[in-house]
């Protein structure tokens, strides 16, 4: 029989995996989303349509299905060695959320009046200077709603258990076979606290950016 301490240690280990998945996904998906948004706004038509098609496929298909394809696909299709489970899940999450972020970036960039870019050109600024000193500063305020995607990401991390990644719900679910239900409530409290902390942090960040109004 497992003691209360044993269960808590196991749940904490699962929590660490969940936190790692969340943090690493944001770390890689946020810059990748910006790069993808450039592709979807490119003046080179083949690149623009290829990028938009890719984003449409990723956003239109279930994340769980994408996890299964990334983990099992290389081995079944090409005979390659499968990626480690955590790595496969992370790659899938980064690509998926980068596509969602790219659309938010694109809307923010295109929402900046073109007159301001033209004014920068009149002042002799280069394209990169205009983007970083004029456009990007205003885009930051416009893409604050991107933070709303962080909350679903917290909950979506539970999907990695489909390929047996040792995250918090996988751990909690394993205790059901041992006749213990309370670890699932542990999971619920974890997600509620995590989501609540994110909500407070995003609200604080939005207030700090109020000077853009």
C-alpha positions in Angstrom: 0.0 0.0 0.0 1.3 3.4 -1.0 1.7 6.0 1.8 0.6 9.6 1.4 4.2 10.7 1.0 4.9 8.1 -1.8 1.9 9.4 -3.7 2.9 13.0 -3.3 6.4 12.3 -4.5 5.1 10.6 -7.6 2.6 13.4 -8.3 5.3 16.0 -7.9 7.5 14.2 -10.5 4.5 14.2 -12.9 4.0 17.9 -12.2 7.6 18.7 -13.1 7.1 17.0 -16.5 3.9 19.0 -17.1 5.7 22.3 -16.2 8.7 21.4 -18.4 6.3 20.8 -21.4 4.6 24.1 -20.8 7.7 26.2 -20.4 9.6 24.6 -23.3 6.6 24.9 -25.6 6.4 28.6 -25.0 10.1 29.1 -25.3 10.3 27.6 -28.8 6.7 28.3 -30.1 6.7 32.0 -29.5 9.7 32.9 -31.8 8.7 30.1 -34.3 5.2 31.6 -34.5 6.7 34.9 -35.5 8.8 33.3 -38.3 5.7 31.4 -39.6 3.7 34.7 -39.6 6.4 36.2 -41.9 5.9 33.3 -44.2 2.1 33.7 -44.3 2.6 37.4 -45.1 5.3 36.9 -47.7 5.0 38.5 -51.1 6.4 35.3 -52.6 3.1 33.6 -53.4 4.2 29.9 -53.3 5.7 30.5 -49.8 2.7 32.3 -48.6 0.2 29.7 -49.8 2.4 26.8 -48.5 2.6 28.4 -45.1 -1.1 29.1 -44.9 -1.9 25.6 -46.0 0.4 24.2 -43.3 -1.1 26.4 -40.7 -4.6 25.4 -41.8 -3.8 21.7 -41.5 -2.2 22.0 -38.1 -5.0 24.2 -36.7 -7.7 22.0 -38.2 -6.6 18.6 -36.9 -6.6 17.3 -33.3 -3.5 17.8 -31.3 -3.7 14.2 -30.0 -3.6 12.9 -33.6 -0.6 15.1 -34.3 1.2 13.6 -31.3 0.6 10.1 -32.5 1.8 10.9 -36.0 5.0 12.6 -34.8 5.8 9.7 -32.5 4.8 6.7 -34.6 5.1 8.2 -38.1 8.8 8.2 -38.7 9.2 4.6 -37.8 6.1 3.3 -39.6 6.6 5.3 -42.8 10.4 5.4 -43.2 11.7 2.9 -40.7 13.5 5.5 -38.7 14.1 5.3 -35.0 11.3 6.9 -33.0 12.0 10.1 -31.1 12.1 9.9 -27.3 8.5 10.2 -26.0 9.0 13.6 -24.4 10.8 15.0 -27.4 8.1 13.8 -29.8 5.4 15.4 -27.6 7.4 18.6 -27.3 8.0 18.9 -31.1 4.3 18.4 -31.7 3.3 21.0 -29.1 5.8 23.6 -30.5 4.6 23.2 -34.1 0.9 23.2 -33.1 1.1 26.3 -30.8 3.5 28.1 -33.2 0.8 27.9 -35.9 -1.8 29.4 -33.5 0.6 32.1 -32.4 1.5 32.9 -36.0 -2.1 34.0 -36.7 -2.1 36.3 -33.7 1.2 37.8 -34.8 -0.1 38.2 -38.3 -3.2 40.0 -37.1 -1.2 42.3 -34.8 1.4 43.2 -37.5 -1.2 43.9 -40.2 -3.2 45.9 -37.7 -0.5 48.6 -37.4 -1.4 51.5 -39.8 0.8 51.5 -42.9 1.1 55.3 -42.6 3.5 54.8 -39.6 5.7 52.5 -41.7 5.7 55.1 -44.5 6.6 57.8 -41.9 9.6 55.7 -40.9 10.7 55.4 -44.5 10.5 59.2 -44.8 12.8 59.5 -41.8 15.4 57.3 -43.5 14.9 54.2 -41.4 15.7 50.8 -42.8 13.0 48.1 -43.0 14.5 46.3 -40.0 14.5 49.5 -37.9 10.9 50.3 -38.9 9.9 46.8 -37.8 11.7 46.7 -34.5 11.3 50.3 -33.5 7.9 51.2 -34.9 5.8 48.1 -35.7 6.9 45.5 -33.1 6.4 47.9 -30.1 2.8 48.3 -31.1 2.3 44.7 -32.0 3.2 43.8 -28.4 0.0 45.4 -27.1 -2.1 44.0 -30.0 -1.1 40.4 -29.3 -1.6 40.4 -25.6 -4.7 38.2 -26.2 -2.1 35.5 -27.2 -1.9 35.0 -23.5 -5.4 33.4 -23.7 -3.7 30.5 -25.5 -1.5 29.8 -22.5 -4.4 28.5 -20.4 -5.4 25.8 -23.0 -1.7 24.9 -23.2 -1.7 24.1 -19.5 -4.5 21.6 -20.0 -3.4 20.3 -23.3 -0.2 19.0 -21.7 -2.3 16.2 -20.4 -2.6 14.8 -23.9 1.0 13.6 -23.9 -0.1 10.6 -21.8 -1.4 9.1 -25.1 2.2 8.1 -25.8 2.9 7.3 -22.1 4.8 10.4 -21.2 5.0 10.5 -17.4 3.0 13.7 -16.7 0.7 14.4 -13.8 -2.6 13.0 -15.0 -0.8 9.8 -16.2 0.5 9.4 -12.7 -2.9 10.2 -11.1 -4.6 7.7 -13.4 -2.1 5.0 -12.6 -3.2 5.1 -8.9 -6.8 4.3 -9.9 -5.7 0.7 -10.6 -4.5 0.6 -7.0 -7.8 1.6 -5.7 -7.0 5.3 -5.0 -9.1 8.1 -6.4 -7.8 11.1 -4.5 -4.7 11.6 -6.6 -7.0 12.8 -9.4 -8.2 15.6 -7.2 -4.6 16.4 -6.6 -4.4 16.9 -10.4 -7.4 19.1 -10.5 -6.0 21.4 -7.8 -2.7 21.6 -9.6 -4.3 22.7 -12.9 -6.6 25.2 -11.1 -3.7 26.8 -9.3 -1.5 26.8 -12.4 -4.2 28.4 -14.5 -5.1 30.9 -11.8 -1.5 32.0 -11.4 -1.3 32.4 -15.2 -4.5 34.5 -15.3 -3.2 36.8 -12.6 0.2 37.1 -14.3 -1.4 37.9 -17.7 -3.7 40.5 -16.1 -0.7 42.2 -14.5 1.2 42.2 -17.8 -1.8 43.7 -19.6 -2.0 46.5 -17.1 1.7 47.2 -17.5 1.2 47.6 -21.3 -1.7 50.1 -20.8 0.5 52.9 -21.9 0.2 51.7 -25.5 -3.5 52.7 -25.5 
